Amino acid sequence: MNIKPISDHILIEPIKEEEKTKTGILLPDTAEKEPEQGRVVAVGPGKKDKKGNIIPLEVKVGDKVLFRSFDPHRFKADGKEYLIAKEEEILAIIE
């Protein structure tokens, strides 16, 4: 399936990292919080200003990003979980 975001939307594949306690105990999936990091898979062209000019997005395909776990819309396609969010919902690019 080919998904192409529109406007200032971004398609993200969440990154689930194993979570351990300070003593090294691995927490099961059921105890994990929602993922807050992901890899950008696709981006829209950008948001239009009042004059109709497109404002390009700051994030690009391949960027690792930090987002609030409750903002993006979640869905599954081809057996993988994806998120779609607006650029304003992205908190940071992780370098």
Wavefront OBJ file of the C-alpha trace (Angstrom):
o trace
v 0.000 0.000 0.000
v 1.334 3.439 -0.926
v 0.333 6.208 1.497
v 0.994 9.827 0.531
v 0.223 12.407 3.243
v -1.410 15.682 2.225
v -0.847 19.239 3.477
v 1.349 19.293 6.625
v 0.691 15.671 7.618
v 3.506 13.225 8.352
v 3.449 9.413 8.189
v 5.451 7.877 11.056
v 6.454 4.306 11.826
v 6.656 4.031 15.634
v 9.849 2.754 17.236
v 9.197 0.470 20.167
v 12.182 0.284 22.428
v 12.550 -2.379 25.090
v 12.013 -0.858 28.478
v 14.054 -1.944 31.473
v 13.999 -0.979 35.113
v 17.123 0.420 36.821
v 17.932 -3.100 38.034
v 17.808 -4.485 34.474
v 14.407 -6.211 34.580
v 12.824 -6.222 31.119
v 9.221 -5.009 31.252
v 6.659 -6.958 29.189
v 4.788 -5.326 26.284
v 1.680 -4.948 28.422
v 3.557 -2.700 30.859
v 5.056 -0.439 28.181
v 3.865 3.081 27.532
v 2.830 4.113 24.046
v 5.854 4.731 21.812
v 7.007 8.327 21.765
v 9.622 8.004 19.037
v 9.248 7.116 15.410
v 10.840 7.224 11.987
v 9.311 9.493 9.311
v 8.169 7.371 6.362
v 6.481 10.053 4.214
v 5.643 13.761 4.389
v 3.084 15.974 2.740
v 4.071 18.976 0.602
v 3.472 21.486 3.408
v 0.821 23.848 4.698
v -0.425 26.774 2.600
v -0.242 30.324 3.900
v -2.984 32.936 3.321
v -1.568 33.786 -0.115
v -1.567 30.140 -1.218
v 2.207 29.674 -0.991
v 3.318 26.299 0.368
v 5.377 26.433 3.561
v 7.732 23.411 3.418
v 7.937 21.052 6.388
v 10.968 20.963 8.693
v 10.947 17.153 8.966
v 11.975 14.874 6.117
v 11.761 11.187 5.302
v 14.148 9.195 7.480
v 14.137 11.630 10.436
v 13.749 10.119 13.904
v 11.172 12.224 15.741
v 9.752 12.657 19.216
v 5.990 13.118 19.560
v 3.315 13.105 22.231
v 1.913 9.591 22.345
v -1.739 10.680 22.508
v -1.788 13.064 19.507
v -1.257 11.040 16.298
v -3.916 8.906 14.634
v -2.944 5.236 14.646
v -3.733 2.686 11.943
v -2.396 -0.547 10.473
v -1.459 -1.163 6.849
v 0.278 -4.208 5.388
v 0.628 -5.681 8.884
v 2.564 -2.690 10.284
v 1.451 0.020 12.689
v 1.685 3.613 11.473
v 0.873 7.030 12.865
v -0.229 10.103 10.987
v 0.334 13.472 12.623
v 0.469 17.134 11.738
v 3.874 18.769 11.864
v 2.804 20.843 14.874
v 2.365 17.586 16.856
v 6.050 16.707 16.394
v 8.037 17.887 19.396
v 11.590 17.392 18.129
v 13.874 15.743 15.590
v 16.320 13.349 17.276
v 19.839 13.565 15.879
l 1 2 3 4 5 6 7 8 9 10 11 12 13 14 15 16 17 18 19 20 21 22 23 24 25 26 27 28 29 30 31 32 33 34 35 36 37 38 39 40 41 42 43 44 45 46 47 48 49 50 51 52 53 54 55 56 57 58 59 60 61 62 63 64 65 66 67 68 69 70 71 72 73 74 75 76 77 78 79 80 81 82 83 84 85 86 87 88 89 90 91 92 93 94 95
